[in-house]
Amino acid sequence: MRDIIAFVIGNYFFMTFLIGLLLGWISLSRRPRPHTPGVRVEAFLSWYMLLPIGISNLINFVFHVFFGEMTARFIGWADSPFQREVGFASLGMGIAGVLAFRAGLPFRFAALIPPAVFMLGAAGGHVYEMIAADNYSPGNVGLVLPSDIIIPVVGIILIWLSYKHPGPSR
């Protein structure tokens, strides 16, 4: 049980992504049929903005600001004052993600840009750390690496689909 809890906590970005997909599906299943493409996209995009963008970045804030030494060790780095800066950047992205849960598409698009750029940049950093520093820590290359690619790509696809198939107006 301890290993399962450690896995879930250590991979909170991925876990919030999966929970967001599940809640999007549940939300969609509770809506009257037929489901237009816009309704389907809205169901998944709203939960995507709340959980893997909003809540996971708020969790990231807590870990980097209040548990910096443990977080650095998990990533395979030395503790650094820059972690607080990453934490406060995550706080801003998290707040924007929570607000985007029920916001309009332009706000959602704007709220997606910083975390998407951050995560894709972090993925590049993880690969660099693997090659240059032989860093294969779970917080550098475990589920963190694929999550840093999959989550922003899914968000970009959902935003694009939302523009292509506008949902119910807010």
C-alpha positions in Angstrom: 0.0 0.0 0.0 2.9 2.3 0.8 4.4 1.8 -2.6 1.0 2.6 -4.3 0.6 5.8 -2.3 4.2 6.8 -3.1 3.6 6.1 -6.8 0.4 8.2 -6.9 2.0 11.1 -5.0 5.2 10.9 -7.1 3.3 11.0 -10.3 0.6 13.5 -9.5 0.7 15.2 -12.9 -0.1 11.9 -14.6 -2.7 10.9 -11.9 -4.6 14.2 -12.3 -4.5 13.7 -16.0 -6.1 10.2 -15.7 -8.6 11.4 -13.2 -9.5 14.4 -15.5 -10.1 12.0 -18.4 -12.3 9.9 -16.1 -14.3 12.8 -14.9 -14.7 14.2 -18.4 -16.1 10.8 -19.5 -18.5 10.8 -16.4 -19.5 14.3 -17.1 -20.3 13.5 -20.7 -22.2 10.3 -19.8 -24.5 12.4 -17.6 -25.4 14.9 -20.4 -28.4 14.3 -22.6 -27.8 12.7 -26.0 -27.0 13.1 -28.8 -23.5 14.5 -27.9 -22.3 17.0 -30.5 -18.5 17.1 -31.1 -18.5 20.5 -29.2 -20.2 19.0 -26.1 -17.8 16.1 -26.1 -14.7 18.4 -26.4 -16.1 20.7 -23.6 -16.6 17.7 -21.2 -12.9 16.7 -21.5 -11.4 20.2 -21.9 -13.0 21.6 -18.7 -11.8 18.7 -16.5 -8.4 18.9 -18.3 -8.0 22.5 -17.3 -9.1 21.9 -13.7 -7.1 18.8 -12.9 -3.8 18.3 -14.9 -3.4 22.1 -15.3 -5.0 23.6 -12.2 -4.8 21.1 -9.4 -1.5 19.5 -10.4 0.3 22.9 -10.6 -1.1 23.8 -7.2 0.4 20.5 -5.9 3.6 21.4 -7.7 3.7 24.7 -5.8 3.3 23.0 -2.5 6.0 20.4 -3.2 8.6 22.9 -4.5 8.0 25.7 -1.9 7.3 23.7 1.2 9.1 20.4 0.5 11.9 21.6 -1.7 14.6 19.3 -0.4 12.5 16.1 -0.8 11.4 17.3 -4.3 14.9 18.0 -5.4 16.0 14.6 -4.2 13.1 12.9 -6.1 14.2 14.7 -9.3 17.8 13.8 -8.8 19.0 17.4 -8.1 20.5 19.3 -5.3 18.2 21.6 -3.3 18.1 25.1 -4.8 16.4 28.4 -4.1 15.2 28.3 -7.7 12.7 25.7 -6.6 10.7 28.4 -4.8 10.6 30.3 -8.1 9.3 27.2 -9.9 6.8 26.7 -7.1 5.4 30.3 -7.4 5.3 30.0 -11.2 3.3 26.8 -10.7 1.0 28.6 -8.3 0.1 31.1 -11.0 -0.4 28.4 -13.6 -2.5 26.4 -11.1 -4.8 29.4 -10.3 -5.3 30.0 -14.0 -6.1 26.3 -14.6 -8.7 26.3 -11.8 -10.3 29.5 -13.2 -10.2 28.0 -16.7 -12.5 25.1 -15.6 -15.6 27.2 -16.3 -14.0 30.0 -18.4 -14.4 30.7 -22.1 -12.1 29.4 -24.8 -9.8 32.4 -25.1 -9.0 32.3 -21.4 -8.4 28.5 -21.6 -6.1 28.9 -24.5 -4.1 31.6 -22.6 -4.1 29.5 -19.5 -2.7 26.5 -21.4 0.3 28.2 -22.9 2.5 28.6 -19.8 2.2 25.1 -18.5 2.4 23.5 -22.0 5.7 25.4 -22.7 7.0 24.6 -19.2 6.2 20.9 -19.5 7.6 20.5 -23.0 10.7 22.5 -21.9 11.0 20.3 -18.8 10.8 17.2 -21.0 13.8 18.5 -23.0 15.6 19.1 -19.7 14.8 15.6 -18.5 16.3 14.1 -21.7 19.3 16.4 -21.4 19.8 15.3 -17.7 19.7 11.7 -18.8 22.3 12.2 -21.4 24.6 14.8 -19.8 24.3 13.9 -16.1 23.3 10.2 -16.2 20.2 11.2 -14.2 17.7 8.3 -14.2 15.9 9.3 -11.0 12.2 8.5 -11.1 11.4 12.2 -10.8 13.5 12.8 -14.0 12.6 10.0 -16.3 9.8 7.9 -14.7 6.3 8.8 -15.6 7.4 12.4 -15.4 9.1 12.4 -18.8 6.2 11.0 -20.8 3.7 13.1 -18.8 5.6 16.2 -19.7 5.0 15.4 -23.4 1.6 13.7 -23.4 -0.3 16.2 -21.1 0.6 19.4 -23.1 0.0 17.6 -26.5 -3.4 16.5 -25.3 -4.2 20.0 -24.1 -3.2 21.5 -27.5 -5.4 18.9 -29.3 -8.3 19.7 -27.0 -8.0 23.4 -27.6 -7.7 22.9 -31.3 -10.8 20.7 -31.3 -12.7 23.2 -29.2 -12.0 25.9 -31.8 -13.0 23.5 -34.6 -16.2 22.4 -32.8 -17.4 25.2 -30.5 -19.4 23.8 -27.6 -22.3 25.3 -25.7 -21.7 29.0 -25.1 -20.8 30.1 -21.6 
